[in-house]
């Protein structure tokens, strides 16, 4: 397989984009805390808020797994000559 500037550019942008998405989502997960924000005080009960946070954590982590699996499949297809 001949490596050229287009190959390197596309691969770099693809990986950088996915890494940036993963980093931003990890920052979001770090900001989830146990206290209900003042804006939601009296609107949502603590149990529902805890369930929402857990849903966000699980959904985000599954998104990471799905994203990186998809990238792996794409790269395998690409490196095995699927795009001639």
C-alpha positions in Angstrom: 0.0 0.0 0.0 1.4 3.3 -1.1 1.3 6.0 1.7 0.6 9.4 0.4 -0.3 12.8 1.8 -4.0 12.2 1.3 -3.9 9.0 3.3 -2.1 10.5 6.2 -4.3 13.6 6.2 -7.6 11.6 6.2 -6.3 9.2 8.8 -5.1 12.1 11.0 -8.3 14.0 10.8 -10.4 10.9 11.4 -8.4 9.9 14.5 -8.1 13.5 15.8 -11.9 14.0 15.5 -12.7 10.8 17.4 -10.1 11.6 20.1 -11.5 15.1 20.5 -15.1 13.7 20.9 -13.9 11.1 23.4 -12.0 13.7 25.4 -15.0 16.1 25.5 -17.3 13.4 26.7 -14.8 12.4 29.4 -14.8 16.0 30.6 -18.6 15.9 30.7 -18.5 12.7 32.8 -16.1 14.2 35.2 -18.4 17.2 35.8 -21.3 14.9 36.9 -21.6 15.3 40.7 -24.0 14.1 43.4 -25.7 17.4 44.0 -28.7 18.4 42.1 -28.0 21.8 40.4 -29.9 24.8 41.8 -31.8 25.2 38.6 -33.4 21.7 39.2 -33.9 22.0 42.9 -37.6 21.1 43.6 -38.2 20.0 40.0 -36.5 16.6 40.1 -36.1 14.2 43.0 -32.6 12.9 43.9 -33.4 9.3 42.8 -34.4 10.4 39.3 -31.4 12.6 39.1 -29.1 9.7 40.1 -30.8 7.5 37.5 -30.2 10.2 34.8 -26.5 10.5 35.7 -26.1 6.7 35.6 -27.8 6.6 32.2 -25.5 9.3 30.9 -22.4 7.4 32.1 -23.5 4.1 30.6 -24.7 5.7 27.3 -21.5 7.7 27.0 -19.2 4.6 27.6 -21.2 2.5 25.2 -20.8 5.3 22.6 -17.1 5.1 23.1 -17.1 1.4 22.5 -19.3 1.8 19.5 -17.2 4.6 18.1 -13.8 2.9 18.4 -15.1 -0.4 17.2 -16.4 1.4 14.1 -13.1 3.1 13.6 -11.3 -0.3 13.9 -13.6 -1.8 11.3 -13.1 1.1 8.9 -9.3 1.0 9.3 -9.2 -2.8 8.8 -11.3 -2.4 5.6 -9.0 0.5 4.5 -5.7 -1.3 5.2 -6.9 -4.5 3.7 -7.5 -2.8 0.4 -11.2 -2.2 0.5 -10.8 1.3 -1.0 -8.8 0.6 -4.1 
